[in-house]
Amino acid sequence: MALYSLLSNIREKLRIAVPLILASFIGTAWTESMFTPYSYLQVIFHHVTFLYVLPRSLAIFGVTQGSGSFYVPYLGYVNNPVGITWEGIIYGLQITFRAVAAIASGLLLIFSTPPSDILRSLEKNGLPIELGFTLLLAVSSVPKVLENSMVVLNSLKARGVDFRPRSRNPITFIRESLFIIRVVIMALIGIVTLTLRDARQIAIAADLRAFRAFRKRTYYKDIRMTRMDYVILAFLIALLIAGIYISGLPGMGAVPYNP
């Protein structure tokens, strides 16, 4: 995340990256902390501490359930509780950091590297041009979809649509909530329409440039490894070796993932 400070136009890019990273971070951590089996947590941490107790009916959905008597804050000792555990939160955070590292690195690559350079590097590494082009479009379409979402939502706000129910009357509150849900569904249709329009324009641009007309492609700007590239590559390999070594030390290894 510290490398994001080296980007140009940081604020606009962080407006796209931060919601994606936080959504993945909070969603994964919360899910793993609730649905990691109690027996698995017991094997990893050798001790499980329940922080909050949920209704026992949620046990059928796989929410963490203890076997025995556990002390719960403000409730005392509870037999076979179902709820959120401190060890589950720690386990969820460890799994989340793995996912967030991949997401943040991928977005950093998109924000800092022109698409043509990414496509050229994939082709030089032996990936077929069709697969590289498809992968590049799939990755680069994420910021475009978010931009289309902001355009549609801002246009609805400019027309007086309020996305927050403000009435204190329960009946009116429900009506306003249903209206907001209907507006959001209509907004999704507009977002999909704009996305398909962008995809059509990309397809037309690829045809105009004779994409796949010849097996060998030419590029206006070629990519070559420089001395600084080799230095950074050696530094990253050293970091990888150090990380593997540290992960093998007692108490430093990451817990295994249990889907």
LOKE-96729 format. One record per residue (C-alpha): chain; y, z, x; residue in one letter. Coordinates in pm, whole numbers, plus 50000, padded with zeros to 5 digits. Last residue first. Example, Ala and Ser with C-alpha at 12.3 -4.5 7.8 and 13.67 -1.06 7.14 Angstrom:
BEGIN
   cadena      yy      zz      xx   residuo
        A   49894   50714   51367         s
        A   49550   50780   51230         a
% end
This chain:
BEGIN
   cadena      yy      zz      xx   residuo
        A   47653   50300   48773         p
        A   47564   50562   49038         n
        A   47773   50503   49349         y
        A   47678   50682   49670         p
        A   47915   50956   49794         v
        A   48143   50858   50079         a
        A   48059   50987   50428         g
        A   48280   51242   50600         m
        A   48086   51567   50554         g
        A   47868   51515   50859         p
        A   47978   51203   51054         l
        A   47838   50866   50943         g
        A   48155   50759   50763         s
        A   48348   50817   51085         i
        A   48136   50559   51271         y
        A   48168   50297   50998         i
        A   48543   50353   50981         g
        A   48580   50325   51358         a
        A   48385   49997   51360         i
        A   48602   49858   51078         l
        A   48923   49970   51250         l
        A   48811   49798   51571         a
        A   48737   49479   51374         i
        A   49084   49499   51220         l
        A   49247   49534   51564         f
        A   49047   49239   51700         a
        A   49162   49024   51407         l
        A   49523   49137   51456         i
        A   49510   49035   51823         v
        A   49339   48703   51739         y
        A   49608   48623   51483         d
        A   49882   48715   51731         m
        A   49740   48464   51980         r
        A   49751   48188   51720         t
        A   49481   48052   51490         m
        A   49566   47718   51336         r
        A   49657   47619   50982         i
        A   49771   47262   50917         d
        A   50085   47176   50722         k
        A   50111   46843   50539         y
        A   49743   46854   50461         y
        A   49481   46578   50450         t
        A   49165   46590   50247         r
        A   48819   46457   50323         k
        A   48589   46379   50030         r
        A   48839   46152   49862         f
        A   48954   46136   49497         a
        A   48879   46508   49455         r
        A   49247   46580   49364         f
        A   49442   46256   49347         a
        A   49785   46426   49363         r
        A   49872   46309   49012         l
        A   49539   46445   48890         d
        A   49609   46790   49035         a
        A   49956   46796   48875         a
        A   49807   46705   48536         i
        A   49550   46986   48566         a
        A   49820   47235   48666         i
        A   50030   47131   48365         q
        A   49732   47179   48135         r
        A   49669   47526   48278         a
        A   50033   47620   48217         d
        A   50002   47511   47854         r
        A   49680   47711   47821         l
        A   49860   48022   47949         t
        A   50154   47968   47712         l
        A   49917   47939   47416         t
        A   49718   48247   47523         v
        A   50040   48449   47544         i
        A   50154   48327   47203         g
        A   49821   48420   47046         i
        A   49842   48761   47214         l
        A   50185   48812   47056         a
        A   50034   48755   46711         m
        A   49778   49027   46785         i
        A   50059   49256   46905         v
        A   50256   49189   46585         v
        A   49954   49281   46371         r
        A   49904   49603   46565         i
        A   50275   49686   46525         i
        A   50250   49631   46150         f
        A   49946   49859   46131         l
        A   50139   50128   46320         s
        A   50439   50091   46090         e
        A   50220   50130   45785         r
        A   50047   50435   45935         i
        A   50383   50598   46012         f
        A   50506   50521   45661         t
        A   50205   50704   45518         i
        A   50239   50995   45763         p
        A   50617   51036   45707         n
        A   50769   51109   46046         r
        A   50889   50750   46089         s
        A   50953   50615   46438         r
        A   50660   50382   46503         p
        A   50716   50228   46847         r
        A   50686   49852   46908         f
        A   51020   49770   46745         d
        A   51069   49402   46657         v
        A   51438   49312   46634         g
        A   51427   48945   46731         r
        A   51522   49026   47092         a
        A   51223   49264   47102         k
        A   50994   48976   47003         l
        A   51140   48755   47276         s
        A   51093   49036   47527         n
        A   50727   49070   47428         l
        A   50663   48695   47462         v
        A   50838   48660   47800         v
        A   50678   48980   47937         m
        A   50332   48855   47842         s
        A   50399   48516   48000         n
        A   50488   48694   48326         e
        A   50169   48900   48306         l
        A   49967   48582   48254         v
        A   50138   48423   48556         k
        A   50071   48728   48774         p
        A   49697   48703   48692         v
        A   49677   48322   48722         s
        A   49688   48336   49102         s
        A   49339   48483   49124         v
        A   49168   48240   48887         a
        A   49359   47942   49027         l
        A   49256   48028   49383         l
        A   48892   48071   49283         l
        A   48888   47734   49109         t
        A   49053   47561   49407         f
        A   48811   47723   49649         g
        A   48511   47629   49437         l
        A   48621   47266   49413         e
        A   48711   47248   49784         i
        A   48365   47355   49887         p
        A   48371   47669   50108         l
        A   48306   47594   50474         g
        A   48546   47835   50643         n
        A   48802   47557   50687         k
        A   48800   47504   50309         e
        A   48876   47869   50244         l
        A   49162   47860   50497         s
        A   49308   47546   50336         r
        A   49298   47700   49987         l
        A   49468   48018   50107         i
        A   49731   47818   50294         d
        A   49801   47600   49988         s
        A   49838   47911   49772         p
        A   50121   48044   49991         p
        A   50043   48386   50144         t
        A   50229   48716   50098         s
        A   50203   48782   49723         f
        A   49849   48650   49682         i
        A   49717   48836   49987         l
        A   49886   49158   49874         l
        A   49729   49116   49530         l
        A   49384   49095   49688         g
        A   49445   49396   49911         s
        A   49568   49608   49618         a
        A   49265   49514   49408         i
        A   49012   49577   49686         a
        A   49165   49913   49783         a
        A   49190   50010   49415         v
        A   48818   49957   49362         a
        A   48716   50175   49656         r
        A   48976   50439   49574         f
        A   48839   50456   49221         t
        A   48486   50546   49332         i
        A   48618   50842   49531         q
        A   48849   50945   49247         l
        A   48562   50939   48996         g
        A   48350   51162   49220         y
        A   48633   51413   49253         i
        A   48687   51406   48875         i
        A   48314   51453   48814         g
        A   48311   51748   49056         e
        A   48582   51916   48849         w
        A   48384   51866   48531         t
        A   48483   51718   48196         i
        A   48282   51792   47884         g
        A   47954   51891   47724         v
        A   47846   52254   47773         p
        A   47480   52364   47798         n
        A   47547   52733   47720         n
        A   47910   52844   47758         v
        A   48035   53135   47971         y
        A   48401   53219   47926         g
        A   48623   53013   47699         l
        A   48969   53035   47864         y
        A   48839   52851   48173         p
        A   48471   52745   48140         v
        A   48191   52943   48306         y
        A   47857   52769   48287         f
        A   47520   52863   48130         s
        A   47235   52620   48169         g
        A   47180   52246   48159         s
        A   47516   52072   48175         g
        A   47624   51769   47977         q
        A   47848   51492   48112         t
        A   47936   51243   47838         v
        A   47653   50993   47780         g
        A   47742   50871   47432         f
        A   47480   51101   47271         i
        A   47654   51397   47441         a
        A   47965   51328   47236         l
        A   47815   51526   46946         s
        A   47845   51839   47161         r
        A   48220   51844   47106         p
        A   48417   51854   47434         l
        A   48452   52140   47683         v
        A   48711   52134   47959         y
        A   48699   52236   48324         l
        A   48324   52256   48384         f
        A   48232   52341   48742         t
        A   47922   52180   48894         v
        A   47748   52295   49214         h
        A   47510   52127   49459         h
        A   47781   51860   49514         f
        A   47566   51546   49533         i
        A   47244   51656   49356         v
        A   47433   51847   49086         q
        A   47663   51553   49026         l
        A   47362   51330   48966         y
        A   47202   51580   48727         s
        A   47528   51601   48532         y
        A   47532   51228   48475         p
        A   47865   51056   48553         t
        A   48018   50973   48215         f
        A   48331   51189   48205         m
        A   48462   51178   48562         s
        A   48356   50814   48599         e
        A   48560   50710   48298         t
        A   48875   50902   48396         w
        A   48866   50779   48757         a
        A   48801   50418   48655         t
        A   49074   50405   48392         g
        A   49336   50593   48594         i
        A   49297   50384   48910         f
        A   49245   50049   48739         s
        A   49548   50101   48518         a
        A   49749   50235   48813         l
        A   49666   49932   49029         i
        A   49742   49678   48758         l
        A   50063   49854   48654         p
        A   50176   49880   49022         v
        A   50108   49519   49121         a
        A   50323   49329   48870         i
        A   50639   49540   48883         r
        A   50567   49578   49255         l
        A   50616   49205   49300         k
        A   50954   49206   49129         e
        A   51071   49508   49326         r
        A   50956   49383   49666         i
        A   51147   49054   49674         n
        A   51014   48985   50025         s
        A   50709   49174   50138         l
        A   50703   49419   50430         l
        A   50712   49727   50205         s
        A   50387   49607   50046         y
        A   50213   49685   50375         l
        A   50234   50057   50295         a
        A   50000   50000   50000         m
% end
